[in-house]
Amino acid sequence: MSIFALIADSNTHSTSYHAMNQTHFANLVPEQAWRLGHKTVLRYKDPVEKRWMEVGWLAFDADVRRTAVALAGMGIKVGDRVGLFSPNRAECLVVDFALYSLRAVGVPLYATSTTAQIKYILKDAGVNILFVGGQYQYDRAIEAMGLGCGLTQLVVFDTGVRLAMSDEQTLYFKDFLQQGYDSQLEDEVSDRRAQASFTDLANILYTSGTSGEPKGVLITHAMYQEALRTNHMKLKTLSDDEVSLCFLPMTHIFEKAWDLYCLARGFRIDINEHPLEIQEVLKEVRPTVMCSVPRFWEKVHAGILQTVNGMPPLVKVYFNRALQVGKRFHLDYKRNGLRPPFWTIIGYTLYKHTLFKIIKRKVGLDRGVFFPVGGAAFSEELCRFFRSMGVPTVHGYGLTESTATVSVFGDLHYDMATVGTVIDGLQVRIGENREIQLKGKTITPGYYNKPEETAAAFTPDGFFRTGDAGAFTDRGELVVIERIKDLFKTANGKYVAPQQLEMALTADAAIDMAAIIGDDRPYVTALIVPNQAEMKALAATLGLKGDNTAVWLADERLLAHFETRIRIAQKHMASYEQVRRFTLLPAPFSMDNGELTNTLKLRRKVIAEHYADIIEAMYR
């Protein structure tokens, strides 16, 4: 073993938070490799052998160095933009840090993006070299090249990708490393690392665009550093041996900023490449920390209820009783800094080590210590459900333009109807039209190549306009009401926040998706996508034969059942907000037909166009 490795091994178990001490990402990996040595930093699942492969810090550092040299050999200069179009893979992080080492700029694209979307982004950002993951990404990139997006070089991660017969330029990643490597360029890479500045641009992150074309959000290294600092103030109790499951797309600011924090802390990151495999991967990894969106927890909640509802009646009574005790323990007492009564402690301890332990272990959440949730509204009901079970979901609010976190729950006294308190160093105010406005070191300087949009995004005194309506509680916690552009007024002059109602409806296990309609209409209606498992079970109970979803959805008994569920879900809403009529849809909204963004937000205009006839029928 080399002297270097021996020194690294001697530092493997150090718990000092060295990387938080203003270490530029250009130097983060080599410094962590020196400190942590062979400690595992990444794991990924081998697609052939179907087993988890480990990457230590020293190997990660070697991969980053080799990739940086190869990129320098390809002519990448300071400030050049390089694209990444791939599902989550270890190679994505290698390329990210190689670009940081070169003071170049990473431009990630969602793995599900269409040809038109990637053509626009690549051309707008001036990307010449694009790293792609699998067959879908390669095929779209080749199509975009044919349309004149400016690409000159593709590099493919997956060696199983079939290249086009006429493609003589594309390189597989392993060949790229061999052909592009030149040992004489190692000094150049070292020089660029030494010259790295926090004012350097780190990434251009394109928003998914619920309306209009995507905008490239500028993210500097200084913004990331401030985000790490403020997040660490909230997370000092986490140990350096946490295990994070990378589930959200690495393109998403929430996942990207979280992964960077995990690497700075020396956590292990297990990478989930295929979103559809998340249920199985979750059980295999059993993460202690993981960032996610409300949609994930809605699915977990529905799965747990489906399992419990299939159990004998006595078990269901036992489960509901356990939730009540868990609520008293966690939310009535612990949340408020109070010691629970003796019998509440005894009762909760019993449920914690029996029913709750079994359920959490079955799902893969039994080791959880911190599960931040963001990206969309998280219902109070869902938060209460998981917190009562001892699953540490922590709701927060943020945007790409704010480097993720704006506010987050504290350890004590958090109000589940809010998104917590504002992080240190950030100014937040409520402006005209109740708009949440931000100023601070984590706020973007603007949008790439869009001076007019940048100017419009800021107030005259320099606050960023989020486009979200909100308010502060008397205790200083932030409440996000709705996207201002999504608020609509009924024909009776009443304002309705559709996301709040959609969140209430989808909290019901029987409802998978919902889109609220009502702008300038006499009353509110809804397009409802039923949960398929719930609907099949109900159809069987009602004696509906076959597997014809269209026939089931027309059955008056099934419609009456959903009408009851909707009425219960919206019972706390004002009368003018409540859904008067609804239509059950046979298929979910999807990204493929443009009804959802890459971050699974509703594109309301597209949905209104696609279901225009159905919507009109609900107002006749």
PyMOL commands that set and color helices and strands:
alter all, ss='L'
color gray80, all
select helices_A, chain A and resi 3-10+18-20+25-36+57-73+90-102+115-125+135-146+173-180+183-195+221-234+253-265+275-285+294-309+313-336+342-352+355-363+380-388+400-402+432-434+451-456+498-506+532-542+549-554+556-569+575-577+604-610+612-617
alter helices_A, ss='H'
color red, helices_A
select strands_A, chain A and resi 40-45+52-56+81-85+105-109+129-132+153-156+171-172+201-206+216-220+243-246+268-271+371-373+393-399+404-408+421-422+427-430+435-439+464-472+478-483+488-489+495-496+511-517+524-530+579-584
alter strands_A, ss='S'
color yellow, strands_A
deselect
rebuild
show_as cartoon
